C-alpha cells in the first residue's frame, strides 16, 4: 500500500536524511520512531521524552537527559507530530507505521530495548524510593505508569539474560514496590475505599504470571516462600492470572508444582477453571478439568458454574467439554435461577443451546426467579431459530407466563418480533388473547408499540376478547397508535 501510494521512496529518503544528522540527533530520532511503532499504547509526549532519557542498566535516571519535545520533533524531520486531542506523539500517517514495521532492520531487538528501558526505570533509585502508601505524587515520574503496565509484555516477546536479571531484581521485592500497585490499579481498578495495606500484596510471582514470562516464573518458584497459592489484593492466585492471560506454558508450569491448589478461588469465587471457561480458553479448560482436585461444577459467589459461563458467552467447544464430565450438572441454576440453557438462549447462541437440550436431565421449560423460561427469553430477544428449537420440544409449554402473567407471545408482540409471533400463533396451545396480571393481551402491547404488521396478525385471529382486558382501553390504544 505504501509503495502503491508512492510514499515508500519518500519515507526512505527522509530516514536517510535523519541518519545523517550530527551528534545524538540521529539516534534520538530513530529511537523515537521505534518507541512510537512498538509501544503497547500511544505515549504521552512527556512519557516519551522520559523514556528517551533512560540509559539501560544504570541505577539512576538522569532527568537532565530528558529531551525537550521541540528538539525531539525537529530531529524526526516531520515524521512525528502530536495528536492534539490526546496529547500523544504519533506518526504523520498510518502508512509510515506500515513502512517502518515492514523494514525490520531499522529497529533490531526493539522489544528487548523497550523491556530493558522499562525495567531500568523501575529499578532506578528514584522509583524504588517512592512509597507505596500514601499514594505518591508521580508528576515527576510520568514514565512509571507505562513501565509498570507493559514491561512484561515486551519482555515476553524478547528476553535477554540482562533483562531477566533486571526483572528478577524488580520482582524479588515487588510487594513493596510502587509498580505493583500501579499495575494492579491499571488492570483491575482497585476500590479506593479499601485500604491497600489490608489486602494481601501483589507479589512478583503474580506479576510474572500475569505476563506469562515462564523463565522469570521459574526463577521465582525456586525461591523460598514464593507463595504459589497465595491470593493478591483481590484474592487472585498466580494460576488464575496465568489462565486469564491465556498463557498455556505458564499454566503448565504452575500445575507441575507439588504444592499448587488448582481450584483456589479469588474473592468473587472465580477459580482458574472458571476464568478459562468465561474466556473460552478451550485448551486450558482441558488442562484444568482433567486435573485431580478440580471440581468442574463449582459455582462462584453468584452461583454461576463454569458451564453456565461458557454457555452465556457462546463457547460451544467448552460447553461440550464440560457436559462430557460426569460430575457436571447441566441444569444447575445460579442465584437468579438462570440455567446454562437460559443463559445461552438469552444471548442467542443457537449451537450452544442444542448441547444442554440434548441432555436427558435438563428441563427446557424451567423458569428463573422472575418466571422467565428459555422460550420466553428467546421470544423477548427475537431469536427465531432458538424459538423453533424449543417449540419442537414436547416438554416446552409455549404459553407459559412469567411472574407478571406475560407469555412468550405477549413479549414477542410487544418487542416487534414478527417471525416469532408467527411461530407462536401456529401453535394450537397458544392463546393469543391470554391477559397478563394487568388484563393486557398481546394485541395491546403490539398496538401500544406501533407494530402494525403484528397487530394485523393478531386481529386476524378472532377469539372473544376477555372482559378483564377492557375493550375501551384497547380501542383507545388502537386509535391513538400510528397505524
Beta strands, then each sheet from edge to edge (+ up, - down):
strand 1: 80-83
strand 2: 88-91
sheet 1: 1+ 2-
end
